[in-house]
């Protein structure tokens, strides 16, 4: 059924939203009023194909030149989300720049600096839909100087997609001295506990079983204590093998990346409401916040606790990505919110929880267990560092070091495990 235009008033303002693929329709937001409006027009609700797909937020990470942006571009092209004329323009421009193989990555890398250097320096965003899932994808930078941007992407995601290159020397460069391990640790620190590993550029090693198994073994060994679930898929981002269309080999007969992604469910096992402030925006004298719902649900006009301010405030507005006013926000979507009193004091990284919150504590001194991966000098009492906790970045100092059997020690070295007393 096609409904070109139907009119209704919502709280004194006209609201326009998309319903399925049947054009634009102006309707009441309340389900009961939608029901009566549709039946008054003698239409079938089922034919409207209201979007009930689950939402999945994913982040692509990986060492420089592992092929992250190329895979993101391949997804957009395979799902026909890039106009053919624009794609042809990218092909011509990449050839003129003597970078013919880069045209797919340009579908995500819109910054001229990124195109010139072939490096993603910002967190690119895109969305696409699968049969059962709406996917919001973040393409985070893989370069060492852009770690903060990578942390931002991880904090927004439900599941991590790690890209590793199977090209000779490239995997080793990323795994031994590069960013691969650090990105896995940062994903874990951003509350990402599920990981899909795409072993990319398999066409360049002729889909060699031994090379694939070698890479899987090393990544799995490092990540088994970080993630509750890891799934490996051999792919070629440039050719599109195992991205949307399956490529069965003698060692892999599983689903393609997009097929597997469509089966992923992120369950909200924690019912206590908690959200993280992702971005603060000031427009026309109003202050709005983009938020990620970590767990539970948030209701308009209800009161919540703001951490680390330890003050209470009320949510006065909840809007979706189309600026449609809603009464409730649940996990899976990105929302825009407005608060009654504390807007000037709330900042990126702030947690909003229930007034009766018992899960989060505010402090400036804490004990932490450390795994020392890379350090130029030994870590000792008084060591100054930068601490990342989700979107918070603060200076910290280690005031005491302990072995795991709780004995004080003087030095922590690479590869060791210890606990510390940390003051921020």
C-alpha positions as CSV (number, residue, x, y, z in Angstrom):
1,X,0.0,0.0,0.0
2,X,1.2,3.5,-0.7
3,X,0.1,6.5,1.4
4,X,1.3,9.7,-0.2
5,X,0.0,12.0,2.6
6,X,-2.0,11.7,5.7
7,X,-2.3,14.5,8.2
8,X,-2.6,14.6,12.0
9,X,-1.5,17.0,14.8
10,X,0.9,15.9,17.5
11,X,1.2,18.2,20.5
12,X,0.6,21.3,18.5
13,X,3.2,20.6,15.8
14,X,3.3,18.7,12.5
15,X,5.7,15.8,12.6
16,X,7.0,14.0,9.6
17,X,8.4,10.5,9.8
18,X,9.2,7.6,7.5
19,X,7.1,4.5,7.7
20,X,8.8,1.5,6.0
21,X,9.4,2.1,2.4
22,X,5.9,3.6,1.7
23,X,6.8,7.3,1.4
24,X,6.2,10.0,3.9
25,X,3.2,10.2,6.3
26,X,2.3,12.6,9.0
27,X,0.8,10.8,11.9
28,X,0.3,10.8,15.7
29,X,3.2,9.2,17.5
30,X,1.0,7.3,20.0
31,X,0.4,3.8,18.8
32,X,-3.3,3.9,19.8
33,X,-3.8,7.0,17.7
34,X,-1.9,5.5,14.8
35,X,-4.2,2.5,15.0
36,X,-7.4,4.6,14.9
37,X,-6.1,6.8,12.2
38,X,-5.2,3.9,9.9
39,X,-8.4,2.1,10.6
40,X,-10.4,5.2,9.9
41,X,-8.7,5.3,6.5
42,X,-9.7,1.7,6.0
43,X,-6.1,0.5,5.8
44,X,-4.3,-2.6,7.1
45,X,-1.7,-2.0,9.8
46,X,0.3,-5.0,8.7
47,X,0.7,-3.6,5.2
48,X,2.3,-0.5,6.6
49,X,5.4,-2.6,7.4
50,X,6.3,-0.5,10.5
51,X,10.0,-0.9,11.2
52,X,10.4,-3.3,14.2
53,X,14.0,-4.3,13.3
54,X,16.5,-4.5,16.1
55,X,19.2,-1.9,16.1
56,X,22.9,-2.8,16.4
57,X,25.7,-0.2,16.8
58,X,29.1,-1.5,15.6
59,X,32.6,-0.1,15.4
60,X,35.3,-1.0,13.0
61,X,38.8,-1.0,14.4
62,X,42.2,-2.2,13.3
63,X,45.8,-1.4,12.6
64,X,46.7,1.1,9.9
65,X,46.0,-0.1,6.4
66,X,44.2,-3.2,7.6
67,X,41.3,-2.3,5.2
68,X,38.7,-0.9,7.6
69,X,37.4,1.9,5.3
70,X,37.6,-0.3,2.3
71,X,35.3,-2.9,3.9
72,X,32.9,-0.1,5.0
73,X,32.8,1.2,1.5
74,X,32.3,-2.3,0.1
75,X,29.3,-2.8,2.4
76,X,27.7,0.5,1.2
77,X,28.4,-0.4,-2.5
78,X,27.1,-4.0,-2.2
79,X,23.9,-2.8,-0.5
80,X,23.5,-0.2,-3.3
81,X,23.7,2.7,-0.9
82,X,26.2,4.6,-3.0
83,X,25.0,6.3,-6.2
84,X,26.7,4.7,-9.2
85,X,27.7,8.1,-10.6
86,X,29.4,9.0,-7.3
87,X,31.2,5.7,-7.2
88,X,32.4,6.2,-10.8
89,X,33.7,9.6,-9.8
90,X,35.6,8.1,-6.9
91,X,37.1,5.5,-9.3
92,X,38.3,8.2,-11.7
93,X,39.7,10.4,-8.9
94,X,41.5,7.5,-7.2
95,X,43.1,6.6,-10.6
96,X,44.2,10.2,-11.2
97,X,45.8,10.2,-7.7
98,X,47.6,6.9,-8.5
99,X,45.6,5.2,-5.8
100,X,43.2,3.1,-7.9
101,X,42.5,0.6,-5.1
102,X,41.4,3.3,-2.6
103,X,38.1,4.3,-4.2
104,X,36.0,2.1,-1.9
105,X,37.5,3.6,1.2
106,X,36.5,7.1,-0.1
107,X,32.9,6.2,0.5
108,X,33.6,6.6,4.2
109,X,36.7,8.9,4.1
110,X,35.2,12.3,3.1
111,X,37.9,14.4,4.7
112,X,40.5,15.5,2.0
113,X,43.3,14.8,4.5
114,X,42.1,11.2,4.8
115,X,42.0,10.8,1.0
116,X,45.5,12.2,0.6
117,X,47.1,10.0,3.2
118,X,44.8,7.0,3.0
119,X,44.2,7.3,6.7
120,X,41.0,7.6,8.6
121,X,41.4,10.4,11.2
122,X,37.8,11.0,12.3
123,X,35.0,8.6,13.4
124,X,33.0,8.1,10.2
125,X,29.4,7.1,10.5
126,X,26.9,5.3,8.2
127,X,23.8,3.2,8.6
128,X,22.4,0.4,6.6
129,X,19.6,-2.2,7.0
130,X,19.7,-5.9,6.8
131,X,16.6,-8.2,6.7
132,X,16.2,-8.2,10.5
133,X,18.6,-5.5,11.7
134,X,19.3,-1.8,11.4
135,X,23.0,-1.3,11.7
136,X,24.7,1.9,12.7
137,X,28.4,1.6,11.8
138,X,31.3,3.6,13.1
139,X,34.6,3.5,11.2
140,X,37.3,4.5,13.8
141,X,40.9,5.6,13.0
142,X,43.6,3.0,13.4
143,X,46.6,5.4,13.8
144,X,48.3,5.8,17.1
145,X,47.8,9.6,17.2
146,X,44.1,9.2,17.0
147,X,43.5,6.9,19.9
148,X,40.9,9.3,21.5
149,X,38.8,9.1,18.4
150,X,38.9,5.3,18.5
151,X,37.8,5.4,22.2
152,X,34.9,7.5,21.2
153,X,33.8,5.0,18.6
154,X,34.2,2.1,21.1
155,X,32.0,3.9,23.7
156,X,29.2,4.2,21.2
157,X,29.2,0.5,20.1
158,X,27.4,-2.7,21.1
159,X,29.8,-5.0,19.3
160,X,33.4,-4.6,17.9
161,X,34.6,-5.5,14.4
162,X,38.3,-6.0,14.4
163,X,40.0,-6.0,11.0
164,X,43.4,-7.7,10.6
165,X,45.4,-8.0,7.4
166,X,46.5,-11.4,6.2
167,X,49.1,-9.8,3.9
168,X,52.7,-11.0,4.8
169,X,54.2,-8.7,7.3
170,X,51.1,-6.5,7.8
171,X,49.5,-8.7,10.4
172,X,52.7,-9.0,12.3
173,X,53.3,-5.2,12.2
174,X,49.8,-4.6,13.7
175,X,49.9,-7.4,16.3
176,X,53.5,-7.2,17.7
177,X,54.2,-3.5,17.6
178,X,51.1,-1.9,16.3
179,X,47.6,-1.0,17.4
180,X,45.8,-4.4,17.1
181,X,46.2,-5.4,20.8
182,X,45.6,-1.9,22.1
183,X,42.4,-1.6,20.1
184,X,41.2,-4.9,21.6
185,X,41.9,-3.6,25.1
186,X,40.2,-0.3,24.3
187,X,37.1,-2.1,23.0
188,X,36.9,-4.0,26.3
189,X,37.4,-0.8,28.3
190,X,34.5,0.7,26.3
191,X,32.2,-2.1,27.6
192,X,32.3,-4.0,24.3
193,X,32.3,-7.7,25.1
194,X,31.6,-9.3,21.7
195,X,34.0,-9.3,18.8
196,X,33.8,-10.2,15.2
197,X,37.3,-10.6,13.6
198,X,37.5,-10.2,9.8
199,X,40.8,-11.6,8.5
200,X,41.1,-9.3,5.4
201,X,43.0,-9.4,2.2
202,X,42.8,-13.2,2.0
203,X,42.9,-13.0,-1.8
204,X,46.5,-11.8,-1.5
205,X,47.6,-15.0,0.3
206,X,45.5,-17.1,-2.1
207,X,43.1,-18.0,0.7
208,X,45.8,-20.0,2.4
209,X,44.4,-22.2,5.2
210,X,47.6,-22.2,7.3
211,X,47.9,-18.4,7.2
212,X,44.3,-18.0,8.3
213,X,44.7,-20.5,11.1
214,X,47.9,-18.8,12.3
215,X,46.2,-15.4,12.5
216,X,43.1,-16.9,14.2
217,X,45.2,-18.7,16.8
218,X,47.2,-15.6,17.8
219,X,44.2,-13.2,18.0
220,X,42.1,-15.8,19.8
221,X,44.8,-16.4,22.4
222,X,45.1,-12.7,23.2
223,X,41.4,-12.0,23.2
224,X,39.9,-15.0,25.0
225,X,40.0,-13.3,28.4
226,X,38.7,-10.0,27.1
227,X,35.6,-11.0,25.2
228,X,32.8,-13.4,26.0
229,X,32.3,-14.2,22.3
230,X,34.7,-14.1,19.3
231,X,33.8,-15.1,15.7
232,X,36.3,-15.2,12.8
233,X,35.5,-14.7,9.1
234,X,38.1,-14.7,6.2
235,X,37.2,-11.9,3.8
236,X,38.5,-9.8,0.9
237,X,37.1,-6.3,1.3
238,X,38.4,-5.1,-2.1
239,X,36.8,-8.0,-4.0
240,X,33.8,-8.4,-1.7
241,X,34.3,-12.0,-0.9
242,X,32.5,-13.1,2.3
243,X,31.3,-9.5,2.9
244,X,27.8,-9.8,1.6
245,X,28.2,-12.9,-0.7
246,X,29.5,-16.1,0.7
247,X,32.8,-17.6,-0.5
248,X,33.1,-21.1,0.7
249,X,36.6,-22.6,1.1
250,X,37.9,-25.9,2.3
251,X,38.5,-24.4,5.7
252,X,35.5,-22.0,6.1
253,X,31.9,-22.7,5.2
254,X,30.1,-20.3,7.5
255,X,28.0,-17.3,6.8
256,X,29.2,-14.1,5.2
257,X,29.9,-11.1,7.4
258,X,26.5,-9.4,6.8
259,X,24.7,-12.7,7.1
260,X,26.3,-13.3,10.5
261,X,25.7,-9.7,11.6
262,X,22.0,-10.1,10.9
263,X,21.9,-12.9,13.5
264,X,23.6,-11.0,16.3
265,X,21.4,-10.0,19.3
266,X,22.6,-7.7,22.0
267,X,20.6,-8.5,25.1
268,X,19.9,-5.9,27.8
269,X,20.5,-8.1,30.8
270,X,20.8,-5.1,33.1
271,X,17.5,-3.4,33.8
272,X,18.8,-0.5,35.9
273,X,18.7,2.6,33.6
274,X,22.1,4.0,32.6
275,X,23.1,6.2,29.7
276,X,26.3,8.0,28.6
277,X,26.5,11.5,27.2
278,X,28.2,11.3,23.8
279,X,27.9,14.8,22.5
280,X,26.8,18.3,23.7
281,X,25.2,20.6,21.2
282,X,24.1,24.2,21.6
283,X,21.5,25.5,19.1
284,X,19.3,28.6,19.3
285,X,19.9,29.0,23.0
286,X,19.0,25.4,23.7
287,X,21.4,22.7,24.9
288,X,20.8,19.2,23.7
289,X,22.8,16.0,24.3
290,X,23.3,13.0,22.1
291,X,23.2,9.9,24.4
292,X,23.8,6.1,24.3
293,X,21.5,4.0,26.4
294,X,23.7,1.5,28.1
295,X,20.8,-0.4,29.9
296,X,17.2,-0.1,30.9
297,X,14.8,2.6,29.7
298,X,14.4,6.4,30.3
299,X,11.1,8.2,30.4
300,X,10.4,11.8,29.6
301,X,9.7,14.0,32.7
302,X,11.2,11.5,35.1
303,X,14.0,12.4,37.4
304,X,17.5,10.8,37.3
305,X,20.9,11.1,39.0
306,X,23.8,12.9,37.1
307,X,27.3,11.5,37.8
308,X,29.9,12.5,38.7
309,X,28.0,15.6,39.8
310,X,25.9,13.6,42.2
311,X,22.9,15.8,41.5
312,X,19.4,15.0,40.3
313,X,17.7,16.4,37.2
314,X,14.7,15.7,35.0
315,X,14.6,14.8,31.3
316,X,12.4,17.3,29.6
317,X,12.8,16.1,26.0
318,X,13.6,12.9,24.2
319,X,14.0,12.9,20.4
320,X,15.0,10.3,17.8
321,X,17.4,10.8,14.9
322,X,14.6,12.5,12.9
323,X,13.9,14.9,15.7
324,X,10.6,13.3,16.5
325,X,9.5,13.8,20.1
326,X,9.3,10.5,22.1
327,X,8.1,9.5,25.5
328,X,10.7,6.8,26.1
329,X,14.3,5.9,25.2
330,X,15.5,2.3,25.2
331,X,18.8,0.6,24.4
332,X,19.8,0.2,20.8
333,X,19.2,3.7,19.4
334,X,20.9,7.0,19.6
335,X,18.7,9.8,21.1
336,X,18.8,13.5,21.6
337,X,17.8,14.7,25.1
338,X,17.3,17.9,27.0
339,X,17.5,18.3,30.7
340,X,15.7,20.8,33.0
341,X,18.4,22.4,35.2
342,X,22.0,21.0,34.8
343,X,22.6,21.4,31.1
344,X,25.5,23.8,31.5
345,X,27.2,21.4,34.0
346,X,26.7,18.1,32.1
347,X,29.7,17.2,29.8
348,X,30.7,14.4,27.5
349,X,31.2,11.2,29.3
350,X,28.7,12.0,32.1
351,X,26.6,9.1,33.3
352,X,22.8,9.4,33.9
353,X,21.4,6.7,36.2
354,X,18.4,6.1,38.4
355,X,18.1,8.1,41.6
356,X,18.4,4.9,43.6
357,X,21.6,4.0,41.7
358,X,23.8,1.4,43.5
359,X,26.0,0.3,40.5
360,X,28.2,3.4,40.1
361,X,30.4,5.1,42.6
362,X,32.1,8.5,42.4
363,X,35.7,8.8,43.6
364,X,39.1,10.3,43.0
365,X,41.1,7.3,44.3
366,X,40.7,3.7,43.3
367,X,42.3,0.3,43.2
368,X,42.8,-1.3,39.8
369,X,44.3,-4.5,38.4
370,X,46.8,-3.8,35.6
371,X,48.1,-5.8,32.7
372,X,51.3,-4.1,31.5
373,X,51.4,-4.4,27.7
374,X,53.8,-1.7,26.4
375,X,55.9,0.6,28.5
376,X,59.2,2.4,27.6
377,X,60.3,2.5,31.2
378,X,59.3,0.6,34.3
379,X,56.2,1.6,36.1
380,X,56.9,2.6,39.7
381,X,55.2,4.4,42.6
382,X,54.5,8.0,41.4
383,X,54.1,7.0,37.7
384,X,51.9,9.6,35.9
385,X,49.6,8.4,33.2
386,X,46.4,9.2,31.2
387,X,43.4,7.1,32.3
388,X,40.6,6.4,29.8
389,X,37.2,5.2,31.3
390,X,34.7,5.2,28.5
391,X,34.6,8.8,27.3
392,X,36.4,10.2,30.3
393,X,40.0,11.1,29.9
394,X,41.8,12.2,33.1
395,X,45.3,12.5,34.3
396,X,46.2,10.0,37.1
397,X,49.1,9.0,39.3
398,X,49.9,5.5,40.7
399,X,50.4,5.9,44.4
400,X,51.1,2.3,45.3
401,X,51.9,-1.0,43.4
402,X,51.0,-4.4,44.6
403,X,51.6,-8.0,43.4
404,X,48.5,-10.1,42.8
405,X,49.1,-11.7,46.2
406,X,48.6,-8.1,47.7
407,X,52.3,-7.6,48.6
408,X,53.8,-4.1,47.9
409,X,56.2,-4.0,45.0
410,X,58.5,-1.3,43.7
411,X,58.4,-1.9,39.9
412,X,55.9,-3.2,37.3
413,X,57.4,-4.4,34.0
414,X,56.1,-5.2,30.6
415,X,54.2,-8.5,30.5
416,X,53.5,-8.5,34.2
417,X,50.3,-8.3,36.1
418,X,49.8,-6.3,39.2
419,X,47.3,-4.1,41.1
420,X,47.7,-0.5,42.0
421,X,46.3,2.3,44.0
422,X,45.5,5.0,41.5
423,X,44.7,8.7,42.2
424,X,43.0,10.8,39.5
